[in-house]
């Protein structure tokens, strides 16, 4: 057998081995392509969509679900619609999912929200106090805050409102919803509209930029409990190796 034929056979053999090895490793890279719920932002690390993306494509505690084509983040006590994700700033804009089920501008009862301290933190917000179980008759100074929502909410006041103390004395139940804007004696003309303004959270996870800039897709190794960069050749600890990317591109052509 000629030297040329031997060299060609060895070359083909190594390409086959490389292709087989890479195809077995690249399933994570392919699985973690960004997706969405049909509307809303593109979802990628640190978030992942349950049922559409594998859990290793995101960070623990950053799972989203799709409900009526909206991406939903489930925080303790309440669910929130993810309206926008700013990956470069590690921030996201949310609004309360209760507005999706509202009728005649009345919002179903919601609860106070406690953020997982290791994952999220408020950027800034105004507290919207929603009161119920109020004793009648209400004093005249509180009547302008009435939201007329049957048995759900009676009054809505912003943080630092001069009449907040009076409402607390007259009503037995008070929850605080984070929103943007107004405050200081502003009245709530439309509760749904105010809640839809939403608010912004920051998140804390591993930095994904080096991996993405090298052509990889960020993910997480649940066994080692550590960040992984999923690349076309195999997972790496931080970023993809340019030479391996080049070889794999050649082998695919």
N, C-alpha and C positions, 0 to 999 in steps of 0.2 A: 504494500500500500504506500502510495507516495506521501511525502512529507506534507504536501498541500492538503490531501484528503484527511490525513490525521489531524492536522491543525484545524481544518474546517469542522471535523466531527467533534473535536474537543470544544471548539467555540460554541457549536450548537448545543452540546451537552451542558455547558455552563450556563448558557442562556435559558435553557429549560429549567435547570435547578434554580436559577435566580428568579425566573417567572413563577415557579411553584412556591418558592419560599415567600416571595413578596405577596402573592395572591392570598396566602394564608394569613399574612400579617396586616394586609391592607383593609380587611373587613371593618376594622375600627375606624380607619380613615374615611372609608366610604359611608359608614353608618352615621357619622357625625356631621354630615352636610347640613347646613342651616335649613330650617323649615319654619312654617307658620301655621296658624290655625284656620287659614282661609281668609283672614283679615288680620290687621294689626302688624306688629313688627316682626322682623326675621328673628328666629330664636336660635341662639348658639350659646356656647360656654360663657358664663357659668350655668346658664339655664338649659333645661331640656324639657321636651314635651312628652309626658307620659303616654305610651302607646304609639307614638310616632318616632321617637328617638330613644336610643338605649340610655340607661341610667349613667353609664360611664362617659357619656358625652357631656355631662354637666357635673356640677359640684353638689355634694350632699346638702339637702335642704333647699335646693333651688329648682325643684320640680314644678312645672306648670301643667295645667290641664286645659283642654279645649272644650268650651261650653258655648253653644250657639255661635260658633266661629270666632269666639273671643278667647284670647289667652288669659287664664285665671291663675293668680297666685293665692294659695290658701295659707293665710297667716292665722295664728291662734285666735279663735272666736269669730273671724270674719274672712270672707273671700273678696279679692280685689281684681278688677280688670287691668291688665297691663296695657297701657295705651301707647307707651313709647319706651324704648331702651336706648340709652346713650352709652355704648360700650366703651368709647374712648374716655368718658368721664366716670365710668362705673356707677351710673345712676339710672333710675327708671321712674317713670311717671305712672301712678296708679289712680284709679278711682273706685269707689265702693261698688261691688257687684249688685248690691241691693237695688240700685237704680234700674237695673235691667228687668226687675220684677215689679217696678212701681206701677201703680194705677192711679190716675187722676192726680198726679203729682204728689201722691202720698207714698212714703218710703216704708217698707216693712221694718219691723223692729230689728235693730242691729245692736252690737255690743261694743264695749271698749276693746281696743286692740293692743296687745302686748307684742312688741317686736322681738324676735330672736336676737339678742344683743350681739352674738358672735357673727351674725350675717348681715343685718341691716341697721341703718340709722337714719333718722329724719334729717333732711337738709334744712328745711324750715317749714312751718305750717302755722295756721291759725286754728285754734280749737273751736269747733262748732258744738255747742252744748244742746243736746236734744232732751227735753223734759217730758215726762209722762206721769200718770198717777197724781195729778194735781188736784188740790182741794179747792172747791168752788165756794163762793165766787172769787174769781181772780181780780186783784186790784187793777184799776184803770191803767196804771203805768206798764202792766204786763200784757194788756190786750193787744197791743200792736205787734207782739211777737207770736201771736197765735198762728199755728200752721194748719189748723182745721183738718186733721187727719184721723177723724173718727176715734178709734180706740188705740191708735198707734202713738203718734206724737202730738203733744199739746202746744209746746213752746219751743222756739229755736233762737238761741242767743249766741253771739260770738264771745270769745275770750275778752276779758277786760271791759265788758259792757257794764255800765253803771247799775243796771238792774239785775245783774247776775245773782247777787246775793238774795234779792227778793224772790227770784225764781227758785232758788235752792230751798228757801224756807217754805214755799208753797207746794213744791212738788217732791214726791218721794223717790222718783227715779230720774237719774241724770247720767247720760253717757256722753262721751266726747269723741267726735269724729274729726280727724285731721283734714283740713282743706286749705286752699290757698286764697288769699285775698280777704277783704273786708274785715271788720272787727271794729272795736271802739264805737259802739252804739249804732252799727249798721243793722238794718232789719233784713230778714230773709223773706223775699217775695216769692221765691220758687225754690223749695228745698231740693228738688231733683237737680236743678241747674247748679246750685251751690256745690252739691256733692260731686257733680260731674267735673268740676274744676280739678279735682284730685289734689295730689301732693307728690313730692319727689323724695325718693329714698336713695341713699348711697349703699353700696354693698362692699363687703370685704372678702376677697378670695385671692388665689394665686394669680400672678400677672400672666396674661395670655399673649402679650404683644410679641415676644421673641419667637414663640412658636408660630403664630400667624404670619409674621413677617418672613419666616423661612419657608412658608408654603404648607405648614402643617395645620391640624385642627386640634384644638385643646380638649382635654378630657381628664378623667380621674381614674386612678387605680384604686378600687375599693378594698382590695386585699392588702396592699401596702399602705393604703390611705395616704396617697401622695399624687400630686399633679403629674399628668403625662401629656406629652406632645405626640399625637398620632400622625404619622407620616406615611407616604406611599410605600416605604420599605418596611418599617416596623415602628413601634412606639419608642420615643426617646424621652429623656428626662427633662429637656428644656426646649430644644429646637431640632429641626431636621438637618441632616447632613447633606450639603449641596451635591457632593459626588454621587451619593446614593440616589438622589432624586434624578440626576442626569442619566444614570445607568438604567433606571426603571423606565424613564421616558423612552430611551432607545429600545429597550426590550419590548415595549408595548407597540412599537411601530413595525 
